[in-house]
Each structure stands twice: as structure tokens, then as C-alpha cells.
Amino acid sequence: MLQLQHTSHFVSVLSVGVGVAALACSGSGSGGGSGASAGTGTSTGTGATAGSGAGAGTGGAAGAGGGLGGAAGSGASAGAGASAGSGASAGSGGTGGGGGAEICNNSVDDNGNGYKDCDDAACFSDATCIATDLSKQQMAGFTLCGKPFTFNSADSDAACQDYALSPFPNFTSKCQYATYSGTVTFYCAPKPANDAIGVRWVVKTQVPIETVNGKSVLWENLGGEFQFLSGGGSSTGQLHSTFDHVGSVLHEEFVGYHKLGVKSDTKADFHQWFALWSLLSNAGGPHVAGGFVAPIDAAQLFGGT
């Protein structure tokens, strides 16, 4: 199999207590809440009278909540209230938006979680984002076909075991360490070609932080390997991914694609495996930790049944 292409930067965390912002170097990066920290600029609001100034502060802490903090400030007395309002507007200058729903095409982080537009998990199912992704993966004009299927952690572990027992695995395995579950959908090439099928997956995973040689190591999902018919090799990294560091576990949600060349009567399984990487030199890896097996029946997919 080919060597896996490392498609995004990775940050190894030396302390379990490091927050999500430490992951900003990887892919889309977290950094959620940076708007909130900018909002601490509402400390100028303490120049307002008593409770009104505090109200401005909570407006900023709500996460870059600009207008809300400003409204609280304006409720304070005269000139000091105006000053508090300007402090809240400093919050709105942060990278975060408010606490509203994410809009998938306005280049703004509307919900203030550190991700915007198609990189936000709220937009992973957005039709325009999917069409843009397909175009980037040389699948412009492909349309949804067949029925989606889901896989759970047990399915993922079984796929990992299959990889570990394969004749010539390219990576070592780390089965039953991380959990993976997700949904796989298919996209067919425009007729009359019927010569390619796109596979798309949206996966949720939880990866524990591990102590290796006395150091805390954060493993990140970066690409993996695939097998289809007589071909196989490295998979590209996730097209979109979000991170959330909860205690000693990394929660990640990501989207990936693969384009398969087929004939009208091709019938075979597509194997996709996910690999964990760390930049810590003595941590080892990469390790295949999970995956899924998707049945590909070209006649059924192109026939729309």
C-alpha cells in the first residue's frame, strides 16, 4: 500500500488540561470561544454603575455577543453606560459570532464555536456544501444514489481487526482504542457514463489521550487507507473536521470522500480505515484504529433501486 499523505498539521498535547484552542493548528482548528475572550474587553463596562456594568460583562462572556453586551451597557447611566457599550463592541470584534445558528455561506462564525460555513458540523449535511465538496473531489455533477447505511463502534472494530489480520498491513493497528460511528452515502456519476461512484462518510469519534513514555499524547485522525477491487493505498485527510476536548478524551466529527472507478456491473466491498497520528517522535504510529466496509453494487446504485 502507498504511504499515507499527512494532510493537516497536528498538535501533541503535553498536558491533559490543555483546552480545545490548542488544536487550532490542525485542519480547521478549534479556537472556539476566542470571541468570548475578546469579550472580556467589557471589563471597561465596570466603569458603568453597579449592576449595569456587570450586565455588559455577561453580554460579552456570552461569546462575542456584541449587540447584547452593548444593549446592557446602554442601559447604564449616561457617559459611563456608553463606555460599557463600547466595551461590548470590542467583544464583537473577536473571531466568534453570537450564539445563533450557523449560516453555511456567509464566511462568518455565526455560532461562535471557532468554525464557519462548511467547516462547521452544523453544515455537514448542507446541500450546497456537499455540492462544493464533490466538485473539489473531481465529482462535479454527481448525484445522490442508493441508500445510505450506518456503522457503529462494533462495526468499526471489526474493520480494524480485518486490517490487522490482512497479509500486508502498511500500518500497525490500535483496535478497540478509539470509537467510531457514522453514516455513509453514495453519489453516482452523471448518466450515461456510469463509470464512477463517490463514497461520502460523516463520522463521530472519541479518542482518549494516552500517556506514552511518560508524556501525554493526543492522537489525531488523519486520513487512513482504503481497499477496493485489486487497488488500495492511502486516503486523503478529512475534508472537514471539528474538535472538542472533553476531559481526557478528544471528540471529533469529520467528513471524508473517495471516488471509485467502476463498471456498470461492478459488485465489491469498499474498505475504508481511519489512522491515528501523533507528532511526538517516540509515540509510534500511525495506527489504524477503526473503519467501515461499504458494499458497492453499481447496477443497483445506477438503477436507483
Summary of the structure (lengths in Angstrom):
residues: 305
radius of gyration: 23.2
end to end distance: 33.7
largest distance: 77.1
contacts: 1096
relative contact order: 0.16
helix: 30%
strand: 31%
